[in-house]
């Protein structure tokens, strides 16, 4: 089964192109609370999306679903989550939680009106994962490698793939029958860590979802919409073609892929 591809944008034209090219989810990112502080001095993007973007983009899509990342639980959560729950979004994601109480508050606010996805991206969430996953009403889970590696004081975003953290969470999700994914991915033959190695690890861990990273098709560089569509379509096509290889691969292939990924991550960390 093909992995679900997510693309973060609130640009209607780019959302339409991504949908046309086979992206499964358009990702509207409302998270701002506390994000600038914890990601200070890092090469990350704080999205300037709004609640208005949900109902602006959803009617333009032919197949893709809309997933909305809310803010972590804060003083304004009740009002924000009520607005999201009454919007045309398909899935709502809770980021940067640490304990079961926050998840219960979130699920209670949504009241079954949208699918619920939990974004595991704090060491505390990993530590409390079994308790958190015992809560009713969790539809999906995702592992956010950027904040997670920052939380652990690691040097490189993909380190949690090499020390068993991601695999531990994936096994817990699988045991509960909860679909899951993790991290981001550039074009197939690009990225500091090869996207081929990353996609192979998704298949080894039975992941069902990944975010197409900012560098997959950087809209600050590729500004012409026709060129954007060409780059995007070719990028998605490459992923789908490589998936046909992965679907036929045996365990020896995935064992070797994991070893290559681990070694490459070590090299990257040593060079930082």
N, C-alpha and C positions, 0 to 999 in steps of 0.2 A: 504493500500500500504506500502510495507516494506521501512523503512528508509534507505537512501543511506549512506553507510559506507565509510569513507575515512581513508587511512593509509599513514602516512608520512614516506617515505623511498626513498633512491636513490640506494639501494642495489638490483641488478637485481634478485638474487635468492629469496630474501624476497618479492619483488614485484610480482614475478611469483606465490609464495605460496599464498600471499594475494588475488591475482586475482582468483586463483584456489579455494580458500575457500569462495569466494562470496563477497569480497570487491568490491565496485562499482567504487572507484576512488583511484588511486595512486597519492599522493600529493608530488610534487617536490617543495622544498622550497628554493627560491633564496634570500629571504629577509635577508639582513645584515645591511643595512644603518640605523644607529641610534638605532638598536635593543639592542646592548650590553649595551649602556648607560642607556636606560630606564628600562631595566630588570636587572640592576646590583644588585648583592647580592641576587638573587632569584634562586630557583631551576628550572631553565628553560634551554632549549637547543637552541643554535644557530646552525642551520643546515649548513653543508658545502657542499651543493649541487651546481651543475653548470648547465649552459645551455646545456652542452654536455649530461647530464643525461636524458634530455627529449627524444632525438632521440635514445638514447641507450636503454631505457626501453620500450618505446611505442611499438616497434615491437614484444616484448616478451609477450604482454598481449593478452588474448583471448577475454575478455569481458570488463574489467575495462577501464574507461577513465583516461586520465592524466590531472590533474589540477596543474597549476603552479602558485605559489605565487611570484609575482614580488617584487621589492623594492617599497617603497613609491616614489612619484614623487620627483626626484632630478636632478642634472645637467646631469647625464648620462641616463636619462629615455628614451629619444628618440631612442637611439641606442639599449638599452636593450629591449624595447618593440617591436621594429622592428624585432629583432632576435627571440623573443618569438612568435610573430605573424606569422613568416615564419617557425616555427618549427612544429613538429607533435603533439604538445599539443592540447587538446580539449577545455580547459577552462583556462582563465587567471584571477588571482585574484589581486585586488589592496588593499594593506594593509595601515593602519595608515594614512588615509586621514582625513582632518578636514572640508573641505569646498567643495562646488560644483565645484569650478574652477579646483581643482585637478582631480575630477572625469571626467570633460569635457575633460581635457588634455589627460587622460588615454584612454577614449573611442575614442577620435579622433585619437590617435596613433594606436589603434588596428584596426580601420576601418572595423569592422564587420568580420574580418578574423577568430576570435575565439569568443566563448561565454565569456561574461564578468561577473565576480562575484565581488561584493564589500564587503570588510571586515570591518564592522562597529566595531571599537575598540577604539575610542576616545570619550570623553564627548562632544567634539565639533561636531563630526559626528552625535551623538544622537540629539544634539540641532538643528542641521541643516538638520535633516533627511528628512523633508517634501520637502524642496527645492532640496535636492540631488536626491530624488526619482522622482522628476518631469523631470529629464533629460532622454532623449531618449537613448535606447541602453543598458539598464541594464537587464541582463538575470537572475541573481541570486543575493542573498545577504546572508551574513553569519555574525554572531555576535561573535567577538573574546573576550571571557570572561577574558583572562589573562591580556592583556593590558588595557582592559576597567576597570577592578577593580583597577588596578594600577593608572589609570588616575583619578579615583574618590577618591583615597586615602583610599580604602577599605582594609580590612585585609585578606579576603578570596575570592578566584576566583569566587565562585558561588553566592556571595552576590547579583549581579545584577539580579539573578533569583528571589530573594525574595522581592525586593523593587519596582517592576513594570517596571524596565528599559527594560528588555528583552521582556516582554509582550507588552509594548508600541511599540517597534520596530517591533515585529512580526505582530501586528495589522496593522501597516503602510504598511509593505511588502504585507500582504494579501490583503489590500485594493487596491493595485496597481497590484495584480495578479502576484507578483514576488515570485518564490520559495525561501525558506530560511531555514537556520539551525543555530545552535549555539554550541559553546563549544566542550569539549572533554569528553570521557567516558572510564573508565577502564573495566575490566571483570565484568560481571553482578552482582556478589555478592561481589565485591571488591571495593576499593577506599575509601578515607576519607569520601566522601559523596557517599552513595550507588548508583551504576550505575542503579539499578532498579528504584530508585526515579527519577534519571535524565532522564531515558528513558520514564518514565511515564509523565514527564513534557514536553518532546518533543511531545508526542502524544496529550497532552492537548492543546498545543499551535500550533498544526498542522505543526510542523517542519518536514522537509523532508531530513535533512542531519546532520550528526555528525562525528567528528573526533575520531578515536580510539586512545586513548592516549598512551604515551610512556610506561606506566605500563600495558597496555592491553597484550602486549607480549614483554617484555623488552629484546631486542636483545643483550644487554650487559651481561645479565644473561643466557638467552637461546641462546647459540651460535651454537649448532648443528642444521642443517637445518631440519632434520627429526623431532626432538623434537619441533622445532619452528612451523613446520606445524601442529603437533598434538595439541599443545597449541592453536594455532591460529584457527584451524578448530573447536575445541570444544568451544572456546570463541564466535565465530560467530554463531555457532549452538544454543548456549544458548540464544543469543540475538534474533534470529529468532523465537525460541520457545516462548519466553516471549512476543514477538510482537503479537502472536496469541491470547494471553490473553488480551493484551491492545486493540486489534481491537474489542473485544467483550465487553469491559468495559463500564459502564455507567458514567454519569457525577458525581455521588456521589463518585465513585471510584477515579476519577481524583481530585476531591475536597479534599478528604482525603489524597491522595498522595502529593498534594501541601502543605497541612498543615504539614505533616510529614517531607517533605523536608525543609520547613521554620524552623521548630523546630530544626532539625538536624544542619542546617547552624548556627543557634543561638548558639547551644552547641559548635560547632567547633570554632566559633569566640571567645566565652567566654574562651575557653581553650588556645587560642593563646597568 
